């Protein structure tokens, strides 16, 4: 059997085993093994490593797409010099993602424009890279989606979107008050998350002011207690980065 027939035969076997990435790149892998004078076990390891690596890349890409981030941020491009106060140690510890494995929560608290959303999205992106299913949403979008789902009797399925993933990132809590339907649905999501996974919340309101958001002291307290009991609060202080940047532009700096 000539080399081409042998490669075709091996490729067919890989395809039947659903090792499609290795099958597609088999000639390149064989060429590399020859140049590096690999033995049989090293060549087998090369084929399997190639397959697993590309499968991982495809999984990460799919998870990032499904997460529906509004933009892509990483901790590497976060401006640590802008906030006047931030615990870098707490933030960097969060990027180990141990809190997700323990089904704990993170709350980023601070005024607008200090980087809360940047860090929350960066953590979500890191979770996807570690093949943790993640969903990103604003608080308003989540509540609007759930309320709309009640109208067509799809609430149970809609709730599952926010309760099933390993990580749920809820951005911009506190910018709009919630009515009874909104706060009840938000409470359902947070309650169910205790059993299924972690939550990251960004907010401009301290816990004592959550009554303004939920329009009900008992519900606000219940939600805050569930998050605090198994969560970490990270406070960020400073002026709005967007406003600072705009002022610099106006000054030609």
C-alpha positions, 0 to 999 in steps of 0.5 A: 500500500502506497503512502497516499492510500495509507494516509487515506485509510488512517484518515478514514479511521479517524473520521469514523472515530469522530476525530475530525480535526485530526483527520483534516490535518493528518498530512501536516501531522504526519509531516511533522512526525517525520521531521521530528523523528517521532516514535509511534507513541509520540505520534499518537500523542501528537494526533490526540493533542491536536484533536483535543486542542481544536475541540477546546478552541471550538468549545470556548468560541461557542461558549463566548458566542452563547454568553452574549457579551456586549464587548470583550474585555480582559483583566490585562487591559484594565486600567488599574491607575484610574480607580482611586480605590480598588482591591487588586488582590481581591480582583486577581483572586477572583480570576482564579475562578475558585468562587465559581467552583464553590458556587459563590458570588461577586458583587462589584459596587461603585459609581458609574465609569469606574470599571465594574462592567469591564471586570465582570465581563473579563471574568465571564470571558475567563470562565468561558475560556475555562469551559464554564457556561456563562450568560451575560445580561443587564438587570433590565434586559433579564427582567424584561425578557422574563416578563415577556416570557410570562405572556407566552407561557414560556417563563419556565424555559426563560428562567432556565436560561438564567439559572442553569449556567455555571456563571450568570453576570448581571450588569447595571443593577440599580439604575432602574427601579423594579415593580412587583413582577420584576423583583419577584422574578429577580428573587427567583433567579437569585434563589435558584442560583444558590443551587446551580452556580455563581452570580456576578453583579455590578451595581451603583447602590450599596446594600442599604439602598437596595430598597430603592431598587426593589421597592420592597424592603423584605425582598431587597433584604432577602436578595442581599442576604442570599448574595452576602452569605456566600459572596464577596463584595468588591468596592471600587471608588473613583470618577467616571473613566468615560468623563475623564477621557472626554475631558482630556479629549476636550483639552487636547491631551 
